[in-house]
Amino acid sequence: MEQQKVIFRPTTPENRIAQIDILRGFALFGVLLVNVFGYNASFFDFGGFYKTFETPPDSTIFHLIVGFAADKFIFIFSFLFGISFSIMYSKYRSDENSFFRFYLRRLAVLMLIGIVHIVFFWAGDILFSYGLLGVLLLISRKMRPGLLLFFSIFWYFFPIIYLALEVVFPFLPDALSSVTTIKMPEVIKIYSGGTYFEILQLRVHEYLAFRNINLIYYAPKILSLFLLGHLFYRHRFLNKINRLRKKYFSICFMLLTAGILLTIYMDKVVNILTGEAGNPWATAVYMGVYEISNIFLGFGYMLTVLLLSQALFFRNILNPLQYIGRTALSNYLMQSVIFTTLMYGYGFGFFGSFTPRQLVVMAVVVFILQMWASRLWLQKHRFGPMEFLWRKLSYGKGAFEK
């Protein structure tokens, strides 16, 4: 009997998982809270620039964002990418060959969007990396659960292993430094007052300058979370969380408590583990402790949103986040358009002018406006504008037919 051909079509709004959309919207808010500091000061000397703000409100806000948001929300966002892949694969796995070609095309489109984002808007893009690493996720889709878990853990802690290897083999490329001699005053001068082409040239240089950090530090972690997200949905952990709320509430409480304490006392923990000053393994130990805190807080934040979204009172509060979650690609790119226009010389030229307090307020205001605009848009359209383009190029002709 001939197998019926699978028709690839986007998920209809009524068949989407609201909890996942809410969590994606929540993750995008956290990503914006961190990125807004990068829009204002680039990543060439991110920490050094914001250390100059010594007044208690600004200093406190910056350290709170870095401590409790940086890397934690990209953790969630990457995990959700793996979940989204797994949802799609579960729908179409009956036609493996067609799914492989379809998803490869989908990733290629995402990489293309990422390249446009990098070249014309912002060097802090994640879309190109997601598209590239998504190929490895696609190849790993049929891997046994035990191997998926092993490789997820291995790739997550690979940067720590690499940092330890740097101590033994000092000729290895530095995983945590940029490859550039440019200084922050020059960056501020060009981004705030340069021509469009000067800014474009610096933006591409900035992206390439961070190739070591992106390839050695971030890429393995992102791949790890892709695999773990795929494993999470494949084994129906979302159903288990919804069914066993008391159990997962206890786990959530323990994760958040451990993550908060470890973040607050990180320096003390590292000092205890490394002992004397000048220990050559200190960086690897510090980053290991830091990544463990990211695991605690990343999963703690996710469980908090998933559990609260089941209670009517909190679900009503969290529901607006699903509009952002359903249009995450459009809103992510729009954030870059808004803030680069505000910061760069071809726009208003305010690069490097804002304090941490001002940046957080602007991020909150922009996000609220995006929730409002997304809700209005989705009242008349099934998808966000960039989501429509991505799906159109991925699914091809007839993709939106009922």
ChimeraX attribute file (.defattr): number of C-alpha atoms within 10 A of each C-alpha:
attribute: neighborCount
match mode: 1-to-1
recipient: residues
	/A:1	3
	/A:2	4
	/A:3	7
	/A:4	8
	/A:5	9
	/A:6	14
	/A:7	12
	/A:8	18
	/A:9	16
	/A:10	16
	/A:11	13
	/A:12	11
	/A:13	13
	/A:14	8
	/A:15	7
	/A:16	12
	/A:17	11
	/A:18	18
	/A:19	22
	/A:20	21
	/A:21	22
	/A:22	24
	/A:23	27
	/A:24	28
	/A:25	27
	/A:26	23
	/A:27	28
	/A:28	24
	/A:29	22
	/A:30	22
	/A:31	21
	/A:32	22
	/A:33	23
	/A:34	24
	/A:35	22
	/A:36	20
	/A:37	24
	/A:38	20
	/A:39	25
	/A:40	25
	/A:41	24
	/A:42	23
	/A:43	22
	/A:44	21
	/A:45	16
	/A:46	14
	/A:47	14
	/A:48	12
	/A:49	15
	/A:50	18
	/A:51	13
	/A:52	10
	/A:53	15
	/A:54	10
	/A:55	9
	/A:56	9
	/A:57	12
	/A:58	19
	/A:59	17
	/A:60	15
	/A:61	16
	/A:62	22
	/A:63	16
	/A:64	14
	/A:65	16
	/A:66	16
	/A:67	18
	/A:68	20
	/A:69	21
	/A:70	18
	/A:71	21
	/A:72	26
	/A:73	26
	/A:74	20
	/A:75	24
	/A:76	26
	/A:77	25
	/A:78	24
	/A:79	26
	/A:80	25
	/A:81	21
	/A:82	26
	/A:83	23
	/A:84	17
	/A:85	20
	/A:86	23
	/A:87	17
	/A:88	16
	/A:89	20
	/A:90	12
	/A:91	13
	/A:92	16
	/A:93	16
	/A:94	14
	/A:95	15
	/A:96	12
	/A:97	10
	/A:98	16
	/A:99	19
	/A:100	18
	/A:101	12
	/A:102	16
	/A:103	19
	/A:104	18
	/A:105	17
	/A:106	19
	/A:107	23
	/A:108	19
	/A:109	21
	/A:110	23
	/A:111	20
	/A:112	14
	/A:113	19
	/A:114	23
	/A:115	19
	/A:116	15
	/A:117	20
	/A:118	21
	/A:119	18
	/A:120	19
	/A:121	23
	/A:122	24
	/A:123	25
	/A:124	18
	/A:125	21
	/A:126	18
	/A:127	23
	/A:128	21
	/A:129	19
	/A:130	21
	/A:131	22
	/A:132	17
	/A:133	18
	/A:134	26
	/A:135	17
	/A:136	13
	/A:137	23
	/A:138	20
	/A:139	10
	/A:140	15
	/A:141	19
	/A:142	10
	/A:143	13
	/A:144	11
	/A:145	17
	/A:146	10
	/A:147	11
	/A:148	20
	/A:149	16
	/A:150	15
	/A:151	19
	/A:152	23
	/A:153	17
	/A:154	15
	/A:155	21
	/A:156	22
	/A:157	19
	/A:158	19
	/A:159	25
	/A:160	22
	/A:161	15
	/A:162	19
	/A:163	26
	/A:164	18
	/A:165	15
	/A:166	18
	/A:167	15
	/A:168	12
	/A:169	11
	/A:170	11
	/A:171	9
	/A:172	12
	/A:173	15
	/A:174	15
	/A:175	20
	/A:176	16
	/A:177	13
	/A:178	20
	/A:179	17
	/A:180	12
	/A:181	8
	/A:182	15
	/A:183	10
	/A:184	18
	/A:185	11
	/A:186	10
	/A:187	23
	/A:188	22
	/A:189	16
	/A:190	21
	/A:191	27
	/A:192	24
	/A:193	20
	/A:194	18
	/A:195	14
	/A:196	16
	/A:197	11
	/A:198	13
	/A:199	23
	/A:200	20
	/A:201	14
	/A:202	20
	/A:203	22
	/A:204	16
	/A:205	16
	/A:206	23
	/A:207	18
	/A:208	15
	/A:209	20
	/A:210	20
	/A:211	17
	/A:212	18
	/A:213	18
	/A:214	20
	/A:215	14
	/A:216	19
	/A:217	21
	/A:218	19
	/A:219	20
	/A:220	22
	/A:221	24
	/A:222	28
	/A:223	26
	/A:224	28
	/A:225	26
	/A:226	30
	/A:227	33
	/A:228	25
	/A:229	24
	/A:230	25
	/A:231	24
	/A:232	19
	/A:233	19
	/A:234	16
	/A:235	11
	/A:236	10
	/A:237	13
	/A:238	16
	/A:239	10
	/A:240	12
	/A:241	16
	/A:242	14
	/A:243	11
	/A:244	12
	/A:245	16
	/A:246	12
	/A:247	11
	/A:248	19
	/A:249	18
	/A:250	10
	/A:251	15
	/A:252	21
	/A:253	15
	/A:254	14
	/A:255	20
	/A:256	21
	/A:257	15
	/A:258	16
	/A:259	23
	/A:260	19
	/A:261	11
	/A:262	20
	/A:263	21
	/A:264	14
	/A:265	10
	/A:266	18
	/A:267	14
	/A:268	11
	/A:269	15
	/A:270	19
	/A:271	15
	/A:272	10
	/A:273	14
	/A:274	18
	/A:275	10
	/A:276	9
	/A:277	8
	/A:278	8
	/A:279	11
	/A:280	13
	/A:281	16
	/A:282	20
	/A:283	17
	/A:284	21
	/A:285	21
	/A:286	18
	/A:287	16
	/A:288	18
	/A:289	20
	/A:290	19
	/A:291	19
	/A:292	16
	/A:293	24
	/A:294	24
	/A:295	20
	/A:296	21
	/A:297	28
	/A:298	25
	/A:299	19
	/A:300	25
	/A:301	21
	/A:302	22
	/A:303	23
	/A:304	16
	/A:305	18
	/A:306	22
	/A:307	20
	/A:308	18
	/A:309	22
	/A:310	14
	/A:311	10
	/A:312	10
	/A:313	10
	/A:314	13
	/A:315	18
	/A:316	12
	/A:317	11
	/A:318	18
	/A:319	17
	/A:320	19
	/A:321	28
	/A:322	23
	/A:323	24
	/A:324	32
	/A:325	25
	/A:326	25
	/A:327	26
	/A:328	21
	/A:329	19
	/A:330	20
	/A:331	24
	/A:332	20
	/A:333	18
	/A:334	15
	/A:335	19
	/A:336	22
	/A:337	15
	/A:338	14
	/A:339	24
	/A:340	25
	/A:341	18
	/A:342	18
	/A:343	23
	/A:344	26
	/A:345	22
	/A:346	17
	/A:347	15
	/A:348	14
	/A:349	20
	/A:350	19
	/A:351	25
	/A:352	23
	/A:353	13
	/A:354	15
	/A:355	17
	/A:356	21
	/A:357	14
	/A:358	11
	/A:359	22
	/A:360	20
	/A:361	12
	/A:362	16
	/A:363	21
	/A:364	14
	/A:365	11
	/A:366	19
	/A:367	21
	/A:368	16
	/A:369	12
	/A:370	21
	/A:371	20
	/A:372	15
	/A:373	14
	/A:374	25
	/A:375	19
	/A:376	12
	/A:377	16
	/A:378	16
	/A:379	9
	/A:380	8
	/A:381	13
	/A:382	17
	/A:383	20
	/A:384	20
	/A:385	14
	/A:386	18
	/A:387	16
	/A:388	17
	/A:389	14
	/A:390	18
	/A:391	17
	/A:392	18
	/A:393	16
	/A:394	23
	/A:395	19
	/A:396	14
	/A:397	9
	/A:398	11
	/A:399	15
	/A:400	16
	/A:401	7
	/A:402	6
